[in-house]
């Protein structure tokens, strides 16, 4: 009877160890995918920032901001997956503006409009970089 109990106990320990290894493997896979997604989204945000700075048409700029908003949501999703995997997300640092400042804030949520959109809506000075 004692030998049967020992066999059951060894089997239970082996199964628990295998399950722990499986969980670690799944966590590592999710972390790898989230990190790769995070890197791609950071590159995408950098490209969008360059495009936003060059664009002069308010309607096109509005569409670029919509894309920017979606990319930011993707970045947050990747960061959430990284946190769920037990790691810390890499911080996103916005590219420097033409005068060394950070990129202007995005329109919405009580913040000012981008200067080109503000001009199109007849609002002078709204959302100017450096005025937060």
C-alpha positions in Angstrom: 0.0 0.0 0.0 2.8 2.4 0.9 4.5 1.7 -2.5 1.3 2.5 -4.4 1.0 5.8 -2.5 4.6 6.8 -3.3 4.0 6.0 -7.0 0.8 8.2 -7.1 2.7 10.9 -5.3 5.6 10.8 -7.8 3.2 10.9 -10.7 1.3 13.8 -9.3 4.6 15.8 -8.8 5.7 14.9 -12.3 2.3 16.1 -13.8 2.5 19.3 -11.8 6.0 20.0 -13.0 4.9 19.4 -16.6 2.0 21.7 -16.2 4.2 24.4 -14.8 6.6 24.0 -17.7 3.7 24.2 -20.2 2.4 27.4 -18.5 6.0 28.9 -18.7 6.2 28.0 -22.4 2.8 29.6 -23.2 3.8 32.7 -21.2 7.0 32.9 -23.2 5.2 32.6 -26.5 2.7 35.3 -25.6 5.5 37.5 -24.4 7.4 37.0 -27.6 4.4 37.8 -29.8 3.5 40.9 -27.6 7.1 42.2 -27.8 7.2 41.8 -31.6 3.8 43.5 -31.9 5.0 46.3 -29.6 8.1 46.8 -31.8 6.0 47.0 -35.0 3.5 49.4 -33.5 6.3 51.6 -32.3 7.7 51.7 -35.8 4.2 52.4 -37.2 3.7 55.3 -34.8 7.0 56.8 -35.8 6.0 56.6 -39.5 2.6 58.1 -38.7 4.2 60.9 -36.8 6.4 61.8 -39.9 3.3 61.7 -42.1 1.3 63.9 -39.8 4.1 66.5 -39.7 4.2 66.6 -43.5 0.5 66.7 -44.2 -1.2 70.0 -44.9 -4.7 68.9 -45.9 -6.9 69.0 -42.7 -9.1 66.1 -44.0 -6.1 63.9 -44.7 -4.6 64.8 -41.3 -7.9 63.8 -39.6 -7.6 60.4 -41.2 -4.0 60.1 -40.1 -5.1 60.9 -36.6 -7.7 58.1 -36.8 -4.9 55.7 -37.8 -2.7 57.0 -35.0 -5.5 56.4 -32.5 -5.9 52.8 -33.7 -2.1 52.2 -33.5 -2.1 53.6 -29.9 -4.9 51.1 -29.0 -2.8 48.3 -30.6 0.2 49.5 -28.5 -1.9 49.3 -25.3 -3.2 45.9 -26.1 0.4 44.6 -26.6 1.4 46.3 -23.4 -1.5 44.6 -21.6 -0.4 41.2 -22.9 3.2 41.9 -21.7 1.9 42.7 -18.2 -0.3 39.6 -18.2 2.8 37.6 -19.0 4.4 38.9 -15.8 6.9 41.3 -17.6 7.1 45.1 -17.9 6.3 46.8 -21.3 9.0 48.8 -23.0 8.1 52.5 -22.8 7.2 54.2 -26.0 9.1 57.5 -26.4 7.5 59.8 -28.9 9.9 61.2 -31.5 11.3 64.7 -30.9 9.6 67.6 -32.6 11.3 70.0 -34.9 12.5 72.2 -32.0 13.4 69.4 -29.7 10.0 69.1 -28.0 7.8 66.1 -27.9 5.1 65.6 -30.6 2.0 67.7 -30.0 -0.9 66.1 -28.1 -3.6 64.4 -30.1 -7.0 66.0 -30.6 -9.8 64.8 -28.3 -10.5 64.1 -24.7 -10.4 67.8 -23.8 -7.0 68.5 -25.4 -6.5 71.1 -28.0 -6.7 70.5 -31.7 -3.6 69.9 -33.8 -2.5 73.4 -35.2 -3.5 72.5 -38.8 -6.9 71.3 -37.7 -7.4 74.3 -35.4 -6.6 76.6 -38.3 -9.2 74.7 -40.5 -11.8 75.2 -37.7 -10.9 78.8 -37.3 -9.3 78.4 -33.8 -6.0 80.2 -33.5 -3.5 79.0 -31.0 -5.5 75.9 -30.1 -3.3 72.8 -29.6 -0.1 74.6 -30.4 3.0 72.5 -29.5 4.4 73.6 -26.2 1.1 74.9 -24.8 -0.2 72.1 -22.6 
